[in-house]
Amino acid sequence: MEEVLATLPEKGKKREDAIARLSHVEALLYLVEHEKGKCKKAALKALAHQECGEATAIWEKYMKHKNLGEDILMPAISDTVSEVVGKHCEKYFHELFQQPPDFLTDEDEFERFTAVVSVMLGKGSPSMLGVYRLIAANRPLVARLKHIETIGQ
């Protein structure tokens, strides 16, 4: 790991770009813990493309953010990320499908819905496939969802 870290530029855009290209999981985990700002974000994005069970707690934390860590998790392709996203999305849709027929989403709920859909895209782990099946099985419930602002139009 030390050899990998030693090859990184000292600071700035060059460091950020070099971190974004890394695929060394141990170095990325170290950088996530020790970098700040754009370099940390670059390390998180690079790590999200790796199969890394040690990062599960990190992805769990981002799924609790208001925007679900969209900028990091949405483009992620690893099954590690997909499994975490799938678990949270399944819970979200189960709760959403339990709402009464006249349920209207407010602005916050609509933002949450769009964030959930955003982080789902492109994920294909077994738990994520279960979410797609859940949505397909509840298509009539999805169709009835309306945003408060669209009701008056």
C-alpha positions as CSV (number, residue, x, y, z in Angstrom):
1,M,0.0,0.0,0.0
2,E,2.8,2.4,0.9
3,E,4.2,2.1,-2.7
4,V,0.8,3.0,-4.1
5,L,0.4,6.0,-1.8
6,A,3.9,7.2,-2.6
7,T,3.0,7.5,-6.3
8,L,0.3,10.0,-5.6
9,P,0.9,13.7,-6.3
10,E,1.2,15.9,-3.3
11,K,-2.1,17.9,-3.7
12,G,-4.6,19.5,-6.0
13,K,-6.4,18.3,-9.1
14,K,-3.5,16.0,-10.1
15,R,-3.9,14.2,-6.7
16,E,-7.6,14.0,-7.0
17,D,-7.4,12.6,-10.6
18,A,-4.8,10.0,-9.5
19,I,-6.9,8.9,-6.6
20,A,-9.9,8.6,-8.9
21,R,-8.0,6.1,-11.1
22,L,-6.9,3.9,-8.2
23,S,-8.1,0.3,-7.9
24,H,-6.0,-0.7,-4.9
25,V,-8.7,-1.4,-2.2
26,E,-6.5,-1.1,0.8
27,A,-5.1,2.3,-0.4
28,L,-8.6,3.5,-1.1
29,L,-9.8,2.6,2.3
30,Y,-6.9,4.4,3.8
31,L,-7.5,7.5,1.7
32,V,-11.2,7.6,2.6
33,E,-10.2,7.8,6.2
34,H,-7.4,10.3,5.8
35,E,-8.3,12.6,2.9
36,K,-10.6,15.5,3.0
37,G,-12.8,17.3,0.4
38,K,-12.4,16.5,-3.3
39,C,-9.7,13.9,-2.7
40,K,-11.8,12.0,-0.2
41,K,-14.8,12.1,-2.6
42,A,-12.5,10.8,-5.4
43,A,-11.4,7.9,-3.1
44,L,-15.1,7.1,-2.2
45,K,-16.1,7.1,-5.9
46,A,-13.2,4.8,-6.8
47,L,-13.9,2.5,-3.8
48,A,-17.6,2.3,-4.8
49,H,-16.4,0.6,-8.1
50,Q,-14.5,-2.1,-6.2
51,E,-15.9,-5.3,-4.5
52,C,-15.0,-4.4,-0.9
53,G,-16.9,-5.9,2.0
54,E,-14.9,-3.7,4.4
55,A,-16.6,-0.6,2.8
56,T,-20.2,-1.8,3.6
57,A,-20.4,0.3,6.7
58,I,-19.4,3.4,4.6
59,W,-22.2,2.7,2.1
60,E,-24.7,2.1,4.9
61,K,-23.8,5.6,6.3
62,Y,-24.3,7.3,3.0
63,M,-27.7,5.6,2.5
64,K,-28.8,7.5,5.7
65,H,-28.0,10.9,4.2
66,K,-30.9,12.9,2.8
67,N,-29.6,12.6,-0.8
68,L,-28.4,8.9,-0.2
69,G,-24.9,9.8,-1.3
70,E,-26.2,10.0,-4.9
71,D,-23.1,11.6,-6.3
72,I,-21.0,8.6,-5.0
73,L,-23.4,5.7,-5.0
74,M,-25.4,6.4,-8.2
75,P,-22.6,5.6,-10.6
76,A,-21.2,2.8,-8.5
77,I,-21.1,-0.6,-10.2
78,S,-20.0,-3.0,-7.4
79,D,-22.2,-5.6,-6.0
80,T,-21.1,-4.6,-2.5
81,V,-22.7,-1.2,-3.1
82,S,-25.7,-2.7,-4.9
83,E,-26.5,-5.0,-2.0
84,V,-26.5,-2.1,0.5
85,V,-28.6,0.0,-1.9
86,G,-31.0,-2.9,-2.5
87,K,-31.6,-3.5,1.1
88,H,-32.5,0.2,1.8
89,C,-34.5,0.5,-1.4
90,E,-36.6,-2.6,-0.6
91,K,-37.4,-1.2,2.8
92,Y,-38.3,2.2,1.3
93,F,-40.6,0.7,-1.3
94,H,-42.3,-1.7,1.2
95,E,-43.1,1.4,3.3
96,L,-44.2,3.4,0.3
97,F,-46.5,0.7,-0.9
98,Q,-48.2,0.6,2.5
99,Q,-49.5,4.1,2.1
100,P,-53.3,4.7,1.7
101,P,-54.7,5.1,-1.9
102,D,-55.0,8.9,-1.5
103,F,-51.4,9.3,-0.4
104,L,-49.8,12.4,-1.8
105,T,-46.1,13.1,-1.7
106,D,-44.8,16.3,-0.3
107,E,-41.6,18.0,-1.6
108,D,-39.4,16.2,0.9
109,E,-40.9,12.8,0.1
110,F,-40.7,13.5,-3.6
111,E,-37.0,14.3,-3.3
112,R,-36.5,11.1,-1.3
113,F,-38.3,9.1,-4.0
114,T,-36.1,10.6,-6.8
115,A,-32.9,10.0,-4.8
116,V,-33.9,6.3,-4.2
117,V,-34.6,5.8,-7.9
118,S,-31.4,7.5,-8.8
119,V,-29.2,5.3,-6.6
120,M,-31.0,2.2,-7.9
121,L,-30.1,2.7,-11.5
122,G,-27.6,0.2,-13.0
123,K,-27.5,-2.0,-9.9
124,G,-27.9,-5.7,-10.5
125,S,-27.0,-7.6,-7.3
126,P,-29.5,-10.2,-6.0
127,S,-31.1,-7.8,-3.5
128,M,-31.4,-5.1,-6.1
129,L,-33.1,-7.6,-8.5
130,G,-35.6,-8.3,-5.7
131,V,-36.4,-4.6,-5.5
132,Y,-37.1,-4.5,-9.3
133,R,-39.4,-7.4,-8.9
134,L,-41.1,-5.8,-5.9
135,I,-41.7,-2.6,-8.0
136,A,-43.0,-4.7,-11.0
137,A,-45.4,-6.6,-8.8
138,N,-46.8,-3.4,-7.4
139,R,-47.0,-1.4,-10.6
140,P,-50.6,-0.2,-9.9
141,L,-49.3,1.3,-6.6
142,V,-46.4,3.0,-8.4
143,A,-48.8,4.4,-11.0
144,R,-51.0,6.1,-8.4
145,L,-48.1,8.0,-6.8
146,K,-48.6,11.7,-7.4
147,H,-46.7,14.7,-6.3
148,I,-48.7,17.4,-4.5
149,E,-47.7,20.0,-7.1
150,T,-49.1,18.0,-10.0
151,I,-52.5,17.6,-8.4
152,G,-53.7,21.1,-9.1
153,Q,-52.6,21.1,-12.7
